[in-house]
């Protein structure tokens, strides 16, 4: 198991990626949540020091900066948006680094220790959870179920989940043969120091299904890459008990490698998952362009294009989803289904453009209600589902 004492010495490339994703997403997220007129609480559940020893900001200072910007743009939001930062080991450092920041509450202890504080928040609040643990020990599924039972006004989560590390730990607990792992490209995963058990692993996974997956691996039915993919698929399915919509983003050094980790996003609103995927697609590509232009150092992480790594066929999948709905499927629901399969591979506009092209090629029919524009009375061609009820049907 890895040690965490040097974790905050300097910010590693894989930490840069996840913090950039958090940073970029909070901009449109906070703007959208402000329109609800309800309070927003951003929980950083494993906050750490707040700043790396080398000077780079960690997630607490990134979140605090967004809260400051939101208040500057709208002073009336001063009592409507705040950050709650939870940390046990580095509580003093965190409190010092957040000193002077507006609406920043620092809580000592672990995520579990403070579950009562989380659940005591007003149910009218919008809550966002950033969950970036050192390992897997604090990700008990029952915690998420308790938060769900609170029925906040809205609830979203961005979690760093070490899926390959989870299975590697599972291999230690269900030992068979080290020979089966010797040729696998497994990175040096950060894991917590607390001793795990099969019971604890069941609690994290939300069931014992991971044991069946590893048994299939041990018996040669699947390789370790397939085991990791199957595990995250089943974990995401379990997460559907908490969030209606989920997407996971594999963070890989190379497409042929196992994920360093998976960023798992959950929301109960279609708009939430579309906003996340669309914004992350655009910003990740912006990062790639900045790297290519020498504006950023190379992060050594490839863009997660699932058409390349998984061999998915976008047009084929669009037809498949549409064909499964005889009376047609709303455009927004279709895009959500595609996002749940493709992650951040495509932008929202790319999906819409592809669907429109498939209509031109006579694969699909697009029905809009109302069918005519109100101003000109011409046939509507818009793909804006906030203005029209748009239904996609298979042609023929």
Residue, then its C-alpha position, 0 to 999 in steps of 0.5 A: x500500500x502506498x504512503x501519503x506523507x509525500x503526497x503534497x510535496x508537489x502536484x503530479x500530472x494526474x492531479x493537474x488533470x482532475x483539478x482542471x476538470x473541477x476548475x472548468x466545471x465549476x464555472x458553468x455549474x455555479x452560474x446555472x445553480x444561481x438561477x435556482x435561487x437556492x443556496x449552494x454548498x460545495x463539499x470538498x470531502x478529502x480536502x488535504x492541505x489546500x496547497x502543495x508544498x511546491x506552491x500549486x493550488x489544490x482543490x480547496x483554493x480552486x473552490x474558494x476562488x470560484x466562491x469569491x468570483x460568484x460573490x463579486x459578480x452578485x453580492x446577493x449570493x454572499x449568503x447563498x454559496x459556501x465551501x465546506x472543506x473536510x480534512x483530518x490529517x492536514x486540518x491545521x495546514x488547510x485552515x491556514x491556507x484558507x484563512x481570509x477566504x470568504x464562506x470557507x468552513x473547515x471541518x476536522x476529521x474524516x468524511x465519515x466523521x462529518x457525515x452528520x454535519x453534511x446531513x444537517x444542511x438545509x434540504x433546500x440547498x444545492x449540494x456538490x460533492x468533490x470526492x478525491x480520497x487518498x485511496x478507497x477506504x472512505x467510499x462506503x456506498x452507504x454514505x452516498x445512500x444516506x446523502x441521497x435520503x436527505x433529498x437536497x434540492x439538487x445533488x451532484x458529485x465528482x469523484x476520483x475512483x481508483x478502479x484498477x487500484x481497487x481490483x489490485x487490492x482485491x487480488x491481494x485479498x483473494x490471492x491466486x497467482x502473482x504470475x497473472x499480474x506480472x505482465x500487466x501495465x499497472x501504474x504506481x497507484x496511491x492507496x490509503x494505509x488502512x488495512x482493507x478486508x473483503x467486507x470493507x471492499x464489499x461496502x465500497x463496491x456496494x456488493x460482492x460482484x467484484x469478487x465474481x469479476x476477479x474470479x473470472x479473471x483468475x479463471x482466464x475468462x477475461x483479462x485484467x483490462x476487461x475486469x477493470x472495465x466490467x467492474x467500473x460498468x457494474x459500479x456505475x450501474x450501482x451508482x444509479x441507485x443514487x444518481x439517475x445519470x452517471x458518466x465516468x472519465x478514464x484518465x490514462x497515460x496511454x490508451x493501451x494502459x489501465x486507467x490511472x483513475x476514473x473520474x465518476x460524475x453523478x447527477x439527477x438532472x439531464x442538464x447536469x450530465x450534459x453540462x459536465x460532458x460538454x464543458x469537459x470535452x471542450x476544455x480537455x481539447x483546449x488543454x491539448x491545444x495549449x500543450x501543443x502550442x507550448x503554453x502548458x507543460x505536457x501532462x502525458x495523458x491522452x484525451x479519452x476518445x472511446x471511439x478509439x479505445x473501445x471501438x464504439x461506432x457513434x452513428x450505429x449507437x444512435x440508430x440503436x438507441x433510437x430503434x429501441x424507442x418505437x414512438x421516438x426518443x426526445x433529443x435531450x434523452x438521446x444525448x444523455x444516453x450517448x454521454x453515458x456511453x461515450x463519456x466526454x468523447x464528443x461535445x453536445x454540438x457534435x452529437x446534434x450535428x451528427x443527428x442532423x446529418x443522419x436525418x439528411x442521409x434518411x436514417x432518422x426523422x426529427x419531429x419538432x413541436x411546435x413544427x413552425x417558428x412563431x416569428x416567421x411561420x417557417x418550418x422549424x429546424x432548431x436543435x434547441x430542446x429548451x425551445x422545442x420538444x424535439x423527438x428523434x425517430x427512425x426513418x421508414 
